[in-house]
Amino acid sequence: MNFFDLVAPIYDRIFHPALGELCQQGGFADEGVILDIGGGTGRMAQALHTLQRKVIIADLSFPMLRQAKEMETLLPIVADGMALPFCKDAISGVLIADAYHHFQQREHVIQDVARVMKKGGILYIFEPNIRKWTVKLIALMENLLGMHSHFFRIPEIENMVCSQGFQTLETKEEGASIRLCFQKD
Ligand SMILES: C[S@@+](CC[C@H](N)C(=O)[O-])C[C@H]1O[C@@H](n2cnc3c(N)ncnc32)[C@H](O)[C@@H]1O
């Protein structure tokens, strides 16, 4: 059992539902399928669902997804971000919120995102801002807990994602968070 399996029942009480504002550039398509990778309890995904737009949450933790299942509009699946169970060009947008630093093979996750995403699709990555001391403390705590997380700065994420066939639309540093928006070439 990993950390997220343990905290799943109380996760949404600690981290309140909040998608916040997206970047000003780009934006998810009004129709199609949005995939929230490492989407956990659906905390962020719930704000993205509309009648025309379906949101699938792909996560490794069944207990986290069980919480998402309670929100009937969301479609939770147990899946690893680096082996997404979708065919080429099936997805119109991807959200990775507070999960990139938990991926052990992030390059493979982004490669698979590039495979399943339609040309012109939007990828948002939200991460804690490791330039802030509060986030440095969280990083230390996560390492002490043996979570093997690794936090990156904007240029490091940008270089990696762009090497997989995306172009940057916008990057933004906002206090303890960073937000990046990419479009698939
Ligand atoms: C901090 S939680 C973030 C959950 C959600 N995105 C949010 O903002 O509330 C990180 C999630 O990433 C998931 N995760 C970690 N590695 C993963 C992988 N390789 N594929 C899919 N999910 C993964 C964990 O199980 C956990 O639910």
The ligand as an SDF file (V2000), in Angstrom:
LIG
                    3D

 27 29  0  0  0  0  0  0  0  0999 V2000
   -0.5980   14.4070   -5.2530 C   0  0  0  0  0  0  0  0  0  0  0  0
   -1.7250   13.2960   -6.0570 S   0  0  0  0  0  0  0  0  0  0  0  0
   -2.5340   14.4490   -7.1350 C   0  0  0  0  0  0  0  0  0  0  0  0
   -3.9540   14.0460   -7.4160 C   0  0  0  0  0  0  0  0  0  0  0  0
   -4.7490   15.0700   -8.2510 C   0  0  0  0  0  0  0  0  0  0  0  0
   -4.1300   15.3350   -9.5270 N   0  0  0  0  0  0  0  0  0  0  0  0
   -4.9400   16.3590   -7.4730 C   0  0  0  0  0  0  0  0  0  0  0  0
   -4.3750   17.3880   -7.8720 O   0  0  0  0  0  0  0  0  0  0  0  0
   -5.6490   16.3250   -6.4760 O   0  0  0  0  0  0  0  0  0  0  0  0
   -0.6650   12.3990   -7.1960 C   0  0  0  0  0  0  0  0  0  0  0  0
   -1.3710   11.2090   -7.8620 C   0  0  0  0  0  0  0  0  0  0  0  0
   -0.5160   10.6930   -8.9070 O   0  0  0  0  0  0  0  0  0  0  0  0
   -0.7390    9.2910   -8.9630 C   0  0  0  0  0  0  0  0  0  0  0  0
    0.3540    8.6700   -9.7300 N   0  0  0  0  0  0  0  0  0  0  0  0
    1.6610    8.5900   -9.3890 C   0  0  0  0  0  0  0  0  0  0  0  0
    2.3690    7.9880  -10.3610 N   0  0  0  0  0  0  0  0  0  0  0  0
    1.4750    7.6730  -11.3630 C   0  0  0  0  0  0  0  0  0  0  0  0
    1.5920    7.0440  -12.6290 C   0  0  0  0  0  0  0  0  0  0  0  0
    2.7610    6.6070  -13.0960 N   0  0  0  0  0  0  0  0  0  0  0  0
    0.4760    6.9100  -13.3790 N   0  0  0  0  0  0  0  0  0  0  0  0
   -0.7280    7.3380  -12.9180 C   0  0  0  0  0  0  0  0  0  0  0  0
   -0.8900    7.9450  -11.7190 N   0  0  0  0  0  0  0  0  0  0  0  0
    0.1990    8.1120  -10.9490 C   0  0  0  0  0  0  0  0  0  0  0  0
   -0.8500    8.8900   -7.4950 C   0  0  0  0  0  0  0  0  0  0  0  0
   -1.4620    7.6340   -7.3250 O   0  0  0  0  0  0  0  0  0  0  0  0
   -1.6620   10.0400   -6.9190 C   0  0  0  0  0  0  0  0  0  0  0  0
   -3.0420    9.7700   -6.9200 O   0  0  0  0  0  0  0  0  0  0  0  0
  1  2  1  0
  2  3  1  0
  2 10  1  0
  3  4  1  0
  4  5  1  0
  5  6  1  0
  5  7  1  0
  7  8  2  0
  7  9  1  0
 10 11  1  0
 11 12  1  0
 11 26  1  0
 12 13  1  0
 13 14  1  0
 13 24  1  0
 14 15  1  0
 14 23  1  0
 15 16  2  0
 16 17  1  0
 17 18  1  0
 17 23  2  0
 18 19  1  0
 18 20  2  0
 20 21  1  0
 21 22  2  0
 22 23  1  0
 24 25  1  0
 24 26  1  0
 26 27  1  0
M  CHG  2   2   1   9  -1
M  END
$$$$
